[in-house]
């Protein structure tokens, strides 16, 4: 495991957040607990078309959607500082599509350690959702 242990309640809270975002119409197509080795910290990385429309220019609005969903879900072990929003055309979500695929509303717990994928070295991650984005952005 990463230097900082992932707590089961954080995974459970992340799944609850994903389901709340689904019901709010901001369904993420990508949700991964990712261990940043250089920072020795876990971050829940979330991406989806609803956030693509807001990032990067309206980042505050995107994070507000997350905060509102977190508050409505009464999460006990997940804070906004644990999260990182990225676009679906970010290299990590693009790379993971070839490794793990889920249904758009599916949730899995695919755990990877010391993995190389398309030029990425992944110290540790737990994939919760990795679905094909409905509307990829043209470059």
Secondary structure in CASP SS format (residue, H / E / C, confidence):
PFRMAT SS
TARGET T0000
AUTHOR 0000-0000-0000
METHOD secondary structure of the structure
MODEL  1
X C 1.00
X C 1.00
X C 1.00
X C 1.00
X C 1.00
X C 1.00
X C 1.00
X H 1.00
X H 1.00
X H 1.00
X H 1.00
X H 1.00
X H 1.00
X H 1.00
X H 1.00
X H 1.00
X H 1.00
X H 1.00
X H 1.00
X H 1.00
X H 1.00
X H 1.00
X H 1.00
X C 1.00
X C 1.00
X C 1.00
X C 1.00
X C 1.00
X C 1.00
X E 1.00
X E 1.00
X E 1.00
X E 1.00
X E 1.00
X E 1.00
X E 1.00
X C 1.00
X C 1.00
X C 1.00
X C 1.00
X E 1.00
X E 1.00
X E 1.00
X E 1.00
X E 1.00
X E 1.00
X E 1.00
X C 1.00
X H 1.00
X H 1.00
X H 1.00
X H 1.00
X C 1.00
X C 1.00
X C 1.00
X C 1.00
X C 1.00
X C 1.00
X H 1.00
X H 1.00
X H 1.00
X H 1.00
X H 1.00
X H 1.00
X H 1.00
X H 1.00
X H 1.00
X H 1.00
X H 1.00
X H 1.00
X H 1.00
X H 1.00
X H 1.00
X C 1.00
X C 1.00
X C 1.00
X C 1.00
X C 1.00
X C 1.00
X H 1.00
X H 1.00
X H 1.00
X E 1.00
X E 1.00
X E 1.00
X C 1.00
X C 1.00
X C 1.00
X C 1.00
X C 1.00
X H 1.00
X H 1.00
X H 1.00
X H 1.00
X H 1.00
X H 1.00
X C 1.00
X C 1.00
X C 1.00
X C 1.00
X C 1.00
X C 1.00
X C 1.00
X C 1.00
X C 1.00
X C 1.00
X C 1.00
X C 1.00
X C 1.00
X E 1.00
X E 1.00
X E 1.00
X E 1.00
X E 1.00
X E 1.00
X E 1.00
X E 1.00
X C 1.00
X C 1.00
X E 1.00
X E 1.00
X E 1.00
X E 1.00
X E 1.00
X E 1.00
X E 1.00
X E 1.00
X E 1.00
X E 1.00
X E 1.00
X C 1.00
X C 1.00
X C 1.00
X C 1.00
X C 1.00
X C 1.00
X C 1.00
X C 1.00
X C 1.00
END
